[in-house]
């Protein structure tokens, strides 16, 4: 299995990993740190996983900034994926197929380009009168979250009762 390794100097490379049924055990054969699943992204019908160490005692801080809108794997992680401090190497993979550096580049570009794209202003701003910037940013974030995150929503088939007086 080919995965992406991002070292502490922000160098991105492909490495081959001998995958045994447990990815954490497989990663421990190439890295001595206590690696954990940190974030996931849903991209092109695949779940992309990010493994790393958030314990500052392990190594030096990794300089790499992860793509936005990563889904935290545990309740321990409170930071957004692009703000998380990760120590040591970062490993990015897709369990269903080999995941190369150019695949990671496409993931990174598509998520972050959409987030920074000025053309998206048209999708959010139906009128020219913006009340304030924070509302606009929240709308952008909600739009992008709905586009890239796997959200489990239970939708009811029942309609609300109409209490209006006509």
QUIKA-V320866 format. One record per pair of residues at least 6 apart in sequence whose ideal C-beta (glycine too) atoms are under 6 Angstrom apart, sorted by sequence separation. I is the first residue (numbers start at 1). GAP is how many residues later the second one is. If there is no record, write none. Layout:
BEGIN
i=I gap=GAP
i=I gap=GAP
END
This chain:
BEGIN
i=6 gap=6
i=20 gap=6
i=93 gap=6
i=130 gap=6
i=19 gap=7
i=40 gap=7
i=41 gap=7
i=5 gap=8
i=27 gap=8
i=17 gap=9
i=40 gap=9
i=5 gap=10
i=39 gap=11
i=70 gap=11
i=2 gap=12
i=37 gap=12
i=38 gap=12
i=92 gap=12
i=2 gap=14
i=3 gap=14
i=37 gap=14
i=38 gap=14
i=68 gap=14
i=66 gap=15
i=124 gap=15
i=1 gap=16
i=35 gap=16
i=66 gap=16
i=124 gap=16
i=65 gap=17
i=1 gap=18
i=35 gap=18
i=34 gap=19
i=33 gap=20
i=27 gap=24
i=61 gap=24
i=62 gap=24
i=33 gap=25
i=61 gap=26
i=64 gap=26
i=59 gap=28
i=62 gap=28
i=41 gap=29
i=58 gap=29
i=59 gap=29
i=115 gap=29
i=58 gap=30
i=39 gap=31
i=40 gap=31
i=56 gap=31
i=52 gap=34
i=53 gap=34
i=38 gap=35
i=53 gap=35
i=37 gap=36
i=111 gap=37
i=52 gap=38
i=51 gap=40
i=67 gap=40
i=67 gap=41
i=39 gap=42
i=50 gap=42
i=68 gap=43
i=49 gap=44
i=67 gap=44
i=67 gap=45
i=48 gap=46
i=68 gap=47
i=46 gap=48
i=46 gap=50
i=8 gap=52
i=10 gap=53
i=8 gap=54
i=10 gap=54
i=33 gap=55
i=6 gap=58
i=31 gap=58
i=27 gap=64
i=43 gap=64
i=69 gap=76
i=69 gap=79
i=69 gap=80
i=7 gap=82
i=5 gap=84
i=6 gap=84
i=5 gap=86
i=14 gap=86
i=14 gap=87
i=3 gap=88
i=4 gap=88
i=12 gap=89
i=3 gap=90
i=4 gap=95
i=2 gap=96
i=3 gap=96
i=4 gap=97
i=2 gap=98
i=4 gap=100
i=42 gap=108
END
